Amino acid sequence: MDELIERSRDLSQSLDRLGADERMKADSDYLRGTIALGLLDPITGAMPDADDIKLIKFHGIYQQDDRDLRDERRRQKLEPAYQFMIRVRLPGGVCTPAQWLKLDELARAHGGQTLRLTTRQTFQFHWVLKDSLRPIIQGLHDTLLDTIAACGDDSRGVMCTVDAESSALHAEVAALAKQVSDHVIPKTRGYHEIWYGETRVASSQEEEPFYGRTYLPRKFKIGFALPPSNDIDVFTQDLGFIAIPGAHGLAGFNVVIGGGMGRT
């Protein structure tokens, strides 16, 4: 899966014919934008740049505000009570005990003492203030978790059937789900620079060989199902793989497409 994508027959539209959001992504310096500067702005609890509000979705973050306080804060001539939601990237929904304890610790310290489970096998922090974004993402990194591509116009978290018996066949399918997840993660180092403090290094290599500068036009969802279970609802995935058991393990997959329910 490491080879570059062949783009000599790319049928996509030229950039000047695409919408404003596509041009914004192309001009974002591979999802960097001015996010790092916005995080340091002490004047507002929000990301001050409108494009950055869209770009942080690729980093697994949504900017929100407390709707119950909108009218009162408006009367007081205050900005909305801004807060953020952070979604964890958790391929196949696999979470170790150590990771769970860290999630719980971070939620108590920075997430309003709440941690939500999603229907796509992952966790979300809510009620997060801007100053707490880095501590949460760095804390996740300490246990080998991250949030990149958990939201945004990219391939979201890859799902996989949960098998309580942990059969050898399930382990094989789960390993493939993890491999696909690793392959479709954006390769930009912008995430590491913004959240982990990595120093940017000049390189002649294509920074985003899989997605290109504009990433995807919409979210894309992938799932692996292992019959007879269909707990991931494989027919609602954009790309679904239904495992075919063989005499000696995994024989292959039936592939279903077009089930995603995302709409623009």
C-alpha positions as CSV (number, residue, x, y, z in Angstrom):
1,M,0.0,0.0,0.0
2,D,3.0,2.3,0.0
3,E,3.2,3.1,-3.7
4,L,2.2,6.5,-5.0
5,I,-1.2,6.9,-6.6
6,E,-1.1,7.2,-10.4
7,R,-2.6,10.5,-11.4
8,S,-1.9,10.7,-15.1
9,R,-5.6,10.0,-15.8
10,D,-7.0,12.3,-13.1
11,L,-10.5,13.3,-14.2
12,S,-11.1,15.9,-11.4
13,Q,-12.0,19.5,-12.1
14,S,-9.3,22.2,-12.3
15,L,-9.0,24.2,-9.1
16,D,-10.4,27.3,-10.6
17,R,-13.7,25.5,-11.3
18,L,-14.1,24.1,-7.8
19,G,-16.0,25.7,-4.9
20,A,-14.6,28.0,-2.3
21,D,-14.0,25.2,0.3
22,E,-12.0,23.2,-2.2
23,R,-9.8,26.2,-3.0
24,M,-9.5,26.9,0.8
25,K,-8.2,23.3,1.3
26,A,-5.7,23.6,-1.6
27,D,-4.4,26.9,-0.1
28,S,-4.2,25.6,3.5
29,D,-0.6,24.4,3.3
30,Y,-1.8,20.8,3.8
31,L,-4.2,21.5,6.7
32,R,-1.9,23.9,8.6
33,G,-3.7,27.2,7.8
34,T,-3.1,29.6,10.6
35,I,-4.3,27.1,13.3
36,A,-1.2,27.4,15.4
37,L,-1.6,31.2,15.6
38,G,-5.3,30.9,16.4
39,L,-4.6,28.7,19.3
40,L,-2.4,31.4,20.8
41,D,-5.0,34.2,20.4
42,P,-6.0,35.2,24.0
43,I,-8.7,37.6,22.8
44,T,-11.3,35.0,21.9
45,G,-12.3,31.5,22.9
46,A,-12.8,30.6,19.3
47,M,-10.6,30.1,16.3
48,P,-10.5,33.6,15.0
49,D,-10.0,32.7,11.3
50,A,-13.1,31.3,9.4
51,D,-11.0,29.0,7.3
52,D,-9.3,27.5,10.4
53,I,-12.7,26.6,11.8
54,K,-13.2,24.4,8.8
55,L,-9.6,23.1,8.8
56,I,-9.6,21.9,12.4
57,K,-12.3,19.4,11.4
58,F,-9.5,17.5,9.6
59,H,-7.7,17.4,13.0
60,G,-10.8,15.8,14.6
61,I,-12.2,19.0,16.1
62,Y,-15.5,20.9,15.7
63,Q,-15.9,24.4,17.1
64,Q,-19.3,24.9,18.8
65,D,-20.9,27.1,21.4
66,D,-23.3,26.8,24.3
67,R,-26.7,27.4,22.7
68,D,-28.4,27.8,26.0
69,L,-26.2,30.9,26.8
70,R,-26.4,32.6,23.4
71,D,-29.2,35.0,24.1
72,E,-27.9,36.0,27.6
73,R,-24.4,36.5,26.3
74,R,-25.7,38.6,23.4
75,R,-27.5,40.8,25.8
76,Q,-24.3,41.2,27.8
77,K,-22.4,42.1,24.6
78,L,-20.2,39.0,25.0
79,E,-19.1,36.6,22.4
80,P,-20.7,33.2,22.4
81,A,-19.5,30.7,25.0
82,Y,-17.2,28.8,22.6
83,Q,-16.3,25.3,23.2
84,F,-14.9,22.4,21.1
85,M,-15.7,18.7,20.4
86,I,-12.8,16.4,19.9
87,R,-13.3,13.0,18.3
88,V,-10.7,10.2,18.7
89,R,-9.5,8.1,15.7
90,L,-9.9,4.5,16.9
91,P,-9.6,2.0,14.1
92,G,-12.0,-0.9,14.6
93,G,-13.1,0.5,17.9
94,V,-10.1,-1.2,19.7
95,C,-9.2,0.5,22.9
96,T,-6.7,-0.9,25.5
97,P,-7.2,-0.6,29.2
98,A,-4.4,1.9,29.5
99,Q,-6.0,4.0,26.7
100,W,-9.3,3.9,28.4
101,L,-7.8,5.1,31.7
102,K,-6.2,8.0,29.8
103,L,-9.4,8.9,28.1
104,D,-11.2,8.9,31.4
105,E,-8.4,11.1,32.9
106,L,-8.5,13.6,30.1
107,A,-12.3,13.8,30.2
108,R,-12.3,14.6,33.9
109,A,-9.6,17.2,33.5
110,H,-10.6,18.9,30.3
111,G,-13.9,17.5,28.9
112,G,-16.6,18.6,31.4
113,Q,-16.2,15.2,33.1
114,T,-18.0,13.5,30.2
115,L,-16.9,11.1,27.6
116,R,-19.3,10.0,24.8
117,L,-19.4,6.8,22.8
118,T,-20.3,7.1,19.2
119,T,-22.1,4.8,16.7
120,R,-18.8,4.5,14.8
121,Q,-16.8,2.9,17.5
122,T,-15.0,5.8,19.0
123,F,-15.1,8.4,21.7
124,Q,-15.8,12.1,21.8
125,F,-14.8,14.9,24.3
126,H,-17.3,17.7,24.6
127,W,-17.2,21.1,26.5
128,V,-13.5,21.5,25.7
129,L,-12.1,25.0,25.9
130,K,-9.5,26.2,23.4
131,D,-6.7,26.1,26.0
132,S,-7.4,22.4,26.6
133,L,-7.2,21.3,22.9
134,R,-3.4,20.7,23.0
135,P,-3.4,19.0,26.4
136,I,-6.0,16.5,25.3
137,I,-4.4,15.7,22.0
138,Q,-1.0,15.4,23.6
139,G,-2.4,13.2,26.3
140,L,-3.9,10.9,23.6
141,H,-0.6,10.8,21.9
142,D,1.0,9.5,25.1
143,T,-1.1,6.3,24.7
144,L,-0.7,6.1,20.9
145,L,-4.1,7.6,20.1
146,D,-4.8,10.6,17.9
147,T,-7.6,12.6,16.3
148,I,-6.5,13.2,12.7
149,A,-9.1,12.5,10.1
150,A,-11.8,11.7,12.7
151,C,-13.8,14.6,11.1
152,G,-13.5,16.5,7.8
153,D,-13.4,15.7,4.1
154,D,-11.4,12.5,4.3
155,S,-11.7,8.9,5.1
156,R,-13.2,8.7,8.6
157,G,-12.5,6.0,11.2
158,V,-12.5,2.5,9.7
159,M,-15.0,0.2,11.5
160,C,-14.8,-3.5,12.1
161,T,-17.1,-6.1,13.6
162,V,-16.6,-6.7,17.3
163,D,-16.0,-10.4,18.0
164,A,-16.3,-11.3,21.7
165,E,-14.7,-14.6,21.1
166,S,-11.6,-13.0,19.4
167,S,-11.3,-15.7,16.8
168,A,-8.3,-16.0,14.5
169,L,-10.5,-15.0,11.5
170,H,-11.6,-11.9,13.4
171,A,-8.0,-11.0,14.2
172,E,-7.2,-11.3,10.5
173,V,-10.1,-9.0,9.5
174,A,-9.3,-6.5,12.2
175,A,-5.7,-6.4,11.2
176,L,-6.8,-5.5,7.6
177,A,-9.1,-2.8,8.9
178,K,-6.2,-1.3,10.8
179,Q,-4.0,-1.5,7.7
180,V,-6.6,0.3,5.7
181,S,-7.0,3.0,8.4
182,D,-3.2,3.6,8.4
183,H,-3.2,3.9,4.6
184,V,-5.9,6.5,4.4
185,I,-4.7,8.8,7.2
186,P,-3.6,12.2,5.8
187,K,0.2,12.2,5.6
188,T,0.7,15.9,6.2
189,R,3.1,16.7,9.1
190,G,1.0,19.7,9.9
191,Y,-0.9,17.8,12.6
192,H,2.3,16.8,14.3
193,E,3.7,20.4,14.1
194,I,0.6,22.0,15.5
195,W,-0.3,19.6,18.3
196,Y,3.0,17.9,19.2
197,G,5.4,20.8,18.5
198,E,7.3,19.0,15.7
199,T,9.7,21.2,13.8
200,R,8.9,21.5,10.1
201,V,11.5,20.1,7.8
202,A,11.9,20.9,4.2
203,S,11.3,17.9,1.9
204,S,11.1,17.2,-1.8
205,Q,8.5,14.5,-1.2
206,E,4.9,14.9,-2.0
207,E,3.3,15.8,1.3
208,E,-0.1,14.3,0.5
209,P,0.4,11.5,-2.1
210,F,-2.9,9.8,-1.5
211,Y,-5.4,12.7,-1.2
212,G,-3.7,15.6,-3.0
213,R,-4.1,19.2,-2.0
214,T,-7.9,19.3,-1.9
215,Y,-8.4,16.0,0.0
216,L,-12.0,14.7,-0.6
217,P,-15.1,16.6,-1.5
218,R,-17.0,14.9,1.4
219,K,-16.4,12.5,4.2
220,F,-15.9,8.8,3.2
221,K,-16.7,5.8,5.5
222,I,-15.2,2.3,5.4
223,G,-16.2,-0.8,7.4
224,F,-15.4,-4.5,7.7
225,A,-18.1,-7.0,8.7
226,L,-17.6,-10.6,9.7
227,P,-20.8,-12.7,9.2
228,P,-23.1,-13.5,10.9
229,S,-22.6,-10.2,12.7
230,N,-23.4,-6.9,11.1
231,D,-23.0,-4.7,14.1
232,I,-21.2,-2.0,11.9
233,D,-24.2,-1.9,9.5
234,V,-22.0,-2.6,6.5
235,F,-24.6,-1.5,4.0
236,T,-24.4,2.1,5.3
237,Q,-20.7,2.4,4.6
238,D,-19.4,4.1,1.5
239,L,-17.2,1.1,1.1
240,G,-18.0,-2.1,2.9
241,F,-16.1,-5.4,3.1
242,I,-18.0,-8.5,4.1
243,A,-15.6,-11.3,5.0
244,I,-15.8,-14.7,3.4
245,P,-14.6,-17.4,5.7
246,G,-12.5,-20.1,4.1
247,A,-11.2,-23.5,5.1
248,H,-8.0,-22.0,6.3
249,G,-9.0,-18.5,7.4
250,L,-10.1,-15.5,5.4
251,A,-10.9,-16.5,1.8
252,G,-11.7,-12.9,0.6
253,F,-14.5,-10.3,0.7
254,N,-17.8,-9.4,-0.8
255,V,-17.6,-5.7,-1.5
256,V,-20.6,-3.3,-1.2
257,I,-20.4,0.4,-2.2
258,G,-22.5,3.5,-2.0
259,G,-24.1,3.1,1.3
260,G,-22.9,6.3,3.0
261,M,-25.6,8.6,4.2
262,G,-23.7,11.8,4.2
263,R,-25.4,14.6,2.3
264,T,-24.4,18.1,1.2
